[in-house]
Amino acid sequence: MCDDKVNRCECLHKTFAELKLFANLEEAQKATGCGLECEGCLPYLHLMFTTGETSFDIDDPRLTSVL
């Protein structure tokens, strides 16, 4: 079964639920480096800190509005 949900920073093995504990993206990046290595999760991290959600469809249409 294929799960098309994005819910983590794969490079650092940190879930968005873990990263949501930080006040904002800048604090999360400073403490963990999330979104800085391959940057693949960066649009999802922006969306997470905007919406509070921690799991997204891989092609979530809101991704274009957060960058």
GROMACS elastic network, one bead per residue, 0.5 to 0.9 nm:
[ bonds ]
;  ai    aj funct       b0    kb
    3     6     6  0.84506   500
    4    56     6  0.83469   500
    4    57     6  0.60971   500
    4    58     6  0.58246   500
    4    59     6  0.87992   500
    5    55     6  0.61057   500
    5    56     6  0.52656   500
    5    58     6  0.57155   500
    6     9     6  0.85778   500
    6    16     6  0.88236   500
    6    41     6  0.81886   500
    6    44     6  0.76826   500
    6    54     6  0.82942   500
    6    55     6  0.55743   500
    6    56     6  0.51225   500
    6    57     6  0.62125   500
    6    58     6  0.58184   500
    7    10     6  0.89342   500
    7    14     6  0.88428   500
    7    15     6  0.58512   500
    7    16     6  0.54914   500
    7    17     6  0.78060   500
    7    41     6  0.88338   500
    7    44     6  0.82586   500
    7    54     6  0.58230   500
    7    56     6  0.65038   500
    8    11     6  0.88133   500
    8    12     6  0.85232   500
    8    13     6  0.67836   500
    8    14     6  0.55493   500
    8    17     6  0.80130   500
    8    18     6  0.87543   500
    8    19     6  0.86239   500
    8    41     6  0.73394   500
    8    44     6  0.87914   500
    8    45     6  0.87972   500
    8    54     6  0.82022   500
    8    55     6  0.80874   500
    9    12     6  0.57202   500
    9    13     6  0.57021   500
    9    14     6  0.52849   500
    9    15     6  0.61478   500
    9    16     6  0.70966   500
    9    19     6  0.89795   500
    9    34     6  0.63756   500
    9    35     6  0.69998   500
    9    39     6  0.89281   500
    9    40     6  0.80087   500
    9    41     6  0.57128   500
    9    42     6  0.85000   500
    9    45     6  0.85742   500
   10    14     6  0.69060   500
   10    15     6  0.82412   500
   10    40     6  0.86337   500
   10    41     6  0.78439   500
   11    14     6  0.80678   500
   11    34     6  0.78397   500
   11    35     6  0.84731   500
   11    37     6  0.68963   500
   11    38     6  0.72864   500
   12    15     6  0.88427   500
   12    32     6  0.78649   500
   12    33     6  0.77927   500
   12    34     6  0.66488   500
   12    35     6  0.89296   500
   12    37     6  0.85833   500
   14    17     6  0.82164   500
   14    18     6  0.63794   500
   14    19     6  0.69062   500
   14    32     6  0.86671   500
   14    34     6  0.78833   500
   15    18     6  0.52044   500
   15    19     6  0.63880   500
   15    20     6  0.85853   500
   15    54     6  0.80252   500
   16    20     6  0.58212   500
   16    21     6  0.88076   500
   16    44     6  0.87669   500
   16    45     6  0.73580   500
   16    48     6  0.74184   500
   16    53     6  0.84330   500
   16    54     6  0.51859   500
   16    55     6  0.74061   500
   17    20     6  0.51463   500
   17    21     6  0.71035   500
   17    53     6  0.84340   500
   17    54     6  0.56302   500
   17    55     6  0.85494   500
   18    21     6  0.58207   500
   18    22     6  0.82105   500
   19    22     6  0.59022   500
   19    24     6  0.89204   500
   19    25     6  0.83993   500
   19    28     6  0.61627   500
   19    32     6  0.85258   500
   19    34     6  0.83008   500
   19    45     6  0.85745   500
   20    23     6  0.73514   500
   20    24     6  0.77437   500
   20    25     6  0.85309   500
   20    28     6  0.80177   500
   20    45     6  0.88055   500
   20    48     6  0.74307   500
   20    49     6  0.70368   500
   20    52     6  0.74934   500
   20    53     6  0.87884   500
   20    54     6  0.76703   500
   21    24     6  0.85536   500
   21    28     6  0.83204   500
   22    25     6  0.73600   500
   22    26     6  0.87551   500
   22    27     6  0.61342   500
   22    28     6  0.55205   500
   22    31     6  0.88497   500
   23    26     6  0.83663   500
   23    27     6  0.65327   500
   23    28     6  0.76285   500
   23    49     6  0.84483   500
   24    27     6  0.55185   500
   24    28     6  0.63814   500
   24    29     6  0.87667   500
   24    49     6  0.63367   500
   25    28     6  0.50202   500
   25    29     6  0.60403   500
   25    30     6  0.84976   500
   25    34     6  0.86498   500
   25    35     6  0.89494   500
   25    45     6  0.70493   500
   25    46     6  0.70497   500
   25    49     6  0.66965   500
   26    29     6  0.51435   500
   26    30     6  0.60987   500
   26    31     6  0.86280   500
   27    30     6  0.50757   500
   27    31     6  0.61336   500
   27    32     6  0.84606   500
   28    31     6  0.52739   500
   28    32     6  0.58675   500
   28    33     6  0.71196   500
   28    34     6  0.66830   500
   29    32     6  0.52898   500
   29    35     6  0.68071   500
   29    36     6  0.72431   500
   30    33     6  0.58759   500
   30    34     6  0.81831   500
   31    34     6  0.82998   500
   33    36     6  0.56490   500
   33    37     6  0.73229   500
   34    37     6  0.71641   500
   34    39     6  0.81021   500
   34    41     6  0.79762   500
   34    42     6  0.79086   500
   34    45     6  0.86066   500
   35    38     6  0.68752   500
   35    40     6  0.68822   500
   35    41     6  0.56360   500
   35    43     6  0.85913   500
   35    45     6  0.74394   500
   36    39     6  0.53159   500
   36    40     6  0.87617   500
   36    41     6  0.88822   500
   36    42     6  0.77621   500
   37    40     6  0.83173   500
   38    41     6  0.79232   500
   38    42     6  0.87803   500
   39    42     6  0.51625   500
   39    43     6  0.81271   500
   40    43     6  0.72538   500
   40    44     6  0.82263   500
   41    44     6  0.52461   500
   41    45     6  0.60581   500
   41    46     6  0.87039   500
   42    46     6  0.62268   500
   42    47     6  0.86038   500
   43    46     6  0.51575   500
   43    47     6  0.62911   500
   43    48     6  0.86375   500
   43    63     6  0.60724   500
   43    64     6  0.81609   500
   43    66     6  0.68459   500
   43    67     6  0.65960   500
   44    48     6  0.59779   500
   44    49     6  0.86265   500
   44    54     6  0.86477   500
   44    55     6  0.85689   500
   44    56     6  0.73792   500
   44    58     6  0.89358   500
   44    60     6  0.89882   500
   44    63     6  0.69872   500
   44    66     6  0.87010   500
   45    49     6  0.62035   500
   45    50     6  0.84474   500
   45    54     6  0.86354   500
   46    49     6  0.53659   500
   46    50     6  0.61608   500
   46    51     6  0.86543   500
   46    63     6  0.84296   500
   46    66     6  0.62047   500
   46    67     6  0.74964   500
   47    51     6  0.59125   500
   47    52     6  0.77550   500
   47    53     6  0.76884   500
   47    54     6  0.88271   500
   47    56     6  0.88445   500
   47    62     6  0.76417   500
   47    63     6  0.68074   500
   47    65     6  0.88608   500
   47    66     6  0.62037   500
   47    67     6  0.89026   500
   48    51     6  0.53058   500
   48    52     6  0.50236   500
   48    53     6  0.51669   500
   48    54     6  0.58418   500
   48    55     6  0.80838   500
   48    56     6  0.86761   500
   49    52     6  0.55233   500
   49    53     6  0.77907   500
   49    54     6  0.89248   500
   50    53     6  0.82777   500
   50    66     6  0.80669   500
   51    54     6  0.86754   500
   53    56     6  0.76157   500
   56    59     6  0.80728   500
   56    60     6  0.64432   500
   57    61     6  0.87172   500
   59    62     6  0.85908   500
   59    63     6  0.76913   500
   60    63     6  0.58424   500
   60    64     6  0.86101   500
   61    64     6  0.66029   500
   61    65     6  0.81621   500
   62    65     6  0.54785   500
   62    66     6  0.69031   500
   63    66     6  0.56096   500
   63    67     6  0.71561   500
   64    67     6  0.60592   500
